[in-house]
Amino acid sequence: MSSVIDLLKSHRSIRKFSDQKIDPELLDELFRAGQGAATSSFLQGSTIVRVTDPENRKQLAGLAGNQAYVETAAEFLVFCADLKRAGNYCAKYDMPFEGDFTEHFIIATVDVALMAQSLVTAAESVGLGICYIGGIRNNPAPVSELLQLPKGVYAVFGLCLGYPDQDPELKPRLPLSVVVKQEVYNEEGDAEAIAVYDDRIREYYRTRTGGGHGISWSEQVATLLSEKSRPHMRDFLASKGFKFK
């Protein structure tokens, strides 16, 4: 089996990091690896804000839900969808800016995810650990203000990056039969497969380092989808120029 495939299958979120710094040349190489990801229509609609100031890190940790590893990781990066950079050139070529269409928003957001995952794969290949921080969207307006993000740019997620100081267990994923379908979408056999998977997840949470709550996957995601989730995001994105036309 390819070492890259093994690496991708062994991903774990790291929330405790050593004090070891990341060499600047290595960090630049990781950025370049991220840039190597696919980008729709060659938009390259991603911008990374590297945050090193301790006070800014502290503020971001609080805004993201008091996640301490935002402060303690060797690096904290904020990945932003960016339509402003390309949009700047509409006027130059005497073209109207129509970057507030839903499709443009999707293109830029997908670009960010692809870039980040390529960077993450490169980072893990050299022994670094990562943790995505979706909590950066808990308080998008103050985050945007702190990072001085202009109209046409929004923070999609943060990323903690550093050398691991823990060795967490691998969290089991859904069975392939549930995720991969042949020709058309169907749910044949899914309920039975997920019932078995729920038992695995309950056991994982019960036995992982430090113990756990023993909740199943289906209970966890049902709770997620039954509650309001960041209802402020629609109005915030509109304020940043993402009108979803």
ChimeraX attribute file (.defattr): number of C-alpha atoms within 10 A of each C-alpha:
attribute: neighborCount
match mode: 1-to-1
recipient: residues
	/A:1	5
	/A:2	6
	/A:3	9
	/A:4	12
	/A:5	9
	/A:6	10
	/A:7	13
	/A:8	13
	/A:9	11
	/A:10	12
	/A:11	16
	/A:12	16
	/A:13	16
	/A:14	22
	/A:15	23
	/A:16	22
	/A:17	20
	/A:18	13
	/A:19	13
	/A:20	12
	/A:21	12
	/A:22	14
	/A:23	9
	/A:24	9
	/A:25	9
	/A:26	12
	/A:27	15
	/A:28	11
	/A:29	15
	/A:30	20
	/A:31	19
	/A:32	15
	/A:33	19
	/A:34	23
	/A:35	19
	/A:36	13
	/A:37	18
	/A:38	15
	/A:39	18
	/A:40	14
	/A:41	8
	/A:42	8
	/A:43	16
	/A:44	21
	/A:45	25
	/A:46	27
	/A:47	21
	/A:48	19
	/A:49	14
	/A:50	14
	/A:51	17
	/A:52	13
	/A:53	9
	/A:54	11
	/A:55	11
	/A:56	15
	/A:57	20
	/A:58	18
	/A:59	16
	/A:60	27
	/A:61	20
	/A:62	18
	/A:63	18
	/A:64	22
	/A:65	15
	/A:66	14
	/A:67	16
	/A:68	16
	/A:69	21
	/A:70	28
	/A:71	23
	/A:72	21
	/A:73	26
	/A:74	18
	/A:75	21
	/A:76	26
	/A:77	20
	/A:78	23
	/A:79	23
	/A:80	25
	/A:81	25
	/A:82	27
	/A:83	26
	/A:84	17
	/A:85	14
	/A:86	14
	/A:87	16
	/A:88	11
	/A:89	13
	/A:90	13
	/A:91	10
	/A:92	8
	/A:93	8
	/A:94	8
	/A:95	10
	/A:96	10
	/A:97	13
	/A:98	10
	/A:99	20
	/A:100	17
	/A:101	13
	/A:102	12
	/A:103	12
	/A:104	19
	/A:105	23
	/A:106	14
	/A:107	19
	/A:108	24
	/A:109	21
	/A:110	18
	/A:111	25
	/A:112	27
	/A:113	19
	/A:114	18
	/A:115	25
	/A:116	27
	/A:117	15
	/A:118	19
	/A:119	22
	/A:120	24
	/A:121	20
	/A:122	20
	/A:123	23
	/A:124	19
	/A:125	14
	/A:126	11
	/A:127	10
	/A:128	17
	/A:129	25
	/A:130	25
	/A:131	20
	/A:132	21
	/A:133	21
	/A:134	14
	/A:135	20
	/A:136	24
	/A:137	22
	/A:138	18
	/A:139	18
	/A:140	21
	/A:141	19
	/A:142	15
	/A:143	21
	/A:144	19
	/A:145	10
	/A:146	12
	/A:147	17
	/A:148	10
	/A:149	18
	/A:150	13
	/A:151	16
	/A:152	22
	/A:153	24
	/A:154	29
	/A:155	25
	/A:156	20
	/A:157	20
	/A:158	25
	/A:159	22
	/A:160	24
	/A:161	28
	/A:162	27
	/A:163	23
	/A:164	20
	/A:165	14
	/A:166	12
	/A:167	12
	/A:168	14
	/A:169	14
	/A:170	13
	/A:171	15
	/A:172	10
	/A:173	12
	/A:174	16
	/A:175	13
	/A:176	9
	/A:177	14
	/A:178	16
	/A:179	11
	/A:180	11
	/A:181	12
	/A:182	7
	/A:183	6
	/A:184	7
	/A:185	9
	/A:186	11
	/A:187	11
	/A:188	11
	/A:189	10
	/A:190	13
	/A:191	11
	/A:192	11
	/A:193	15
	/A:194	18
	/A:195	13
	/A:196	12
	/A:197	19
	/A:198	20
	/A:199	14
	/A:200	19
	/A:201	20
	/A:202	16
	/A:203	16
	/A:204	21
	/A:205	17
	/A:206	15
	/A:207	14
	/A:208	14
	/A:209	11
	/A:210	7
	/A:211	10
	/A:212	13
	/A:213	11
	/A:214	17
	/A:215	16
	/A:216	19
	/A:217	19
	/A:218	14
	/A:219	10
	/A:220	11
	/A:221	10
	/A:222	10
	/A:223	11
	/A:224	11
	/A:225	9
	/A:226	8
	/A:227	8
	/A:228	8
	/A:229	10
	/A:230	12
	/A:231	9
	/A:232	13
	/A:233	15
	/A:234	12
	/A:235	11
	/A:236	15
	/A:237	19
	/A:238	14
	/A:239	13
	/A:240	17
	/A:241	19
	/A:242	22
	/A:243	15
	/A:244	15
	/A:245	10
